[in-house]
Amino acid sequence: MSGAGRNRPVPRFSGALSSGYHSPQLEVAVRLNTNEAPEPPPREFVAALSAAVDKLALNRYPDRRATGLRAALADQHGVGADQIFCANGSNEVIQSLLLAYGGPGRSCVVFEPTYALHSHIARLTSTTIVEGERDAGYLIAPSELAATLARAAAVGEGEPAIVFLCSPNNPTGLIEPDETVAAVLAAAPGLVVVDEAYVQFARRSVLELVGGNENLVVLRTFSKTWSLAGLRLGYAIGAPDVVEACFEAALPYHLDAVQQEAGILAVGFSAAMDARVARLVAGRARVLAGLATLGLDATPSESNFILFSTGDRDAHAVWEGLVARSVLIRDLSGWPRLGGHLRVTIGTPEENDAFLAALAEVLG
């Protein structure tokens, strides 16, 4: 090969979004922009994990199939261990599903606005995205469901491989109505993936439907209610053949030994998790009331965040005013369908009060 040939740049894969997926991080006193848990995990859990890590054979590869962790989660949810697939956050679960069932010539369906990573990872796997539109109340109308599935059927191999739902939906915080989930399950020819990353903050889950619907996959994460976002641990609950397909798509030893041990131990701290959820739900009510007092409209969230409109105020200017007061929330005003909207994560009582006070100052 000539010298010129050796120096020719390797072309980049062009399937990804140019800016990737990120949320701006700034040095502020109050950080409420990424839906993280505001409290660290219980000290007892950290101590137990430290002791467990001390006994791990870190010179050996981890259990490739995460047998112990899957058994613990199966026991917690009342399903079989063969119905659980664990990975590096729910995002790797999404990636594994798209690698197994999506790809060139196949399509997936999303209903916007919704979690951006569903589309982002679909692009990375060269899966065609067919977008449906949510109505003014951020719900999916039956006519829109039928029309979107019909458009997806005209793509590639003739049917959407995956329909993504998010419940509670990010960034709106709304749960999908039972009739919507039932309609999607009845109409979708492929998998129906319901992302329940925030479900512990909501009134209900679709998990009980998994046993009667082999095309239903439910996603969960340890990042939010378990205060373990830094650990990167998520899982899917679905039919055994879907779980096996995910294993085939994932890299060998994709889940390390520390993650597996941490997940097993965390399940034993469910009472502490429930107490944290209760505190955050109470904080959510307090922030919703505070936004109403300031004259701002907010969606009736069932998650640990709230989407709200700044009305006749420029949303980005409001966001900048909050940053100037050392409070960081998520600016969604530049997103399609979300002009004039911001999203705030529920924090500690002190953080929530600081946010509301700063917002009152910005609004004058």
Buried (B, 14 or more C-beta within 10 A) or exposed (E): EEEEEEEEEEEEEEEEEEEEEEEEEEEBEBBBBBBBBBEEBBEEBEEBBEEBEEEBEEEEEBBEBBEBBBBBBBEEBEBBBEBBBBBBBBBBBBBBBBBBBBBEEBBBBBBBBBBBBBBBBBBBBBBBBBBBBBEEEBBBBEEBBEEBBEBBBEBBEEBBBBBBBBBBBBBBBBBBEEEBBBBBBEBBEBBBBBBBBBBBBBEEBBBEBBEEBEBBBBBBBBBBBBBBBEBBBBBBBBBBEBBEBBBEBBEEEBBBBBBBBBBBBBBEBEEBBEEBBEBBBEBBEBBBEBBEEBEBEBBEBBBBBBBBBBEEBEBBEBBEBBBEBBBBBBBBBEBEEBEBBBBBBBBBEEBBBBBBEBBEEBBE
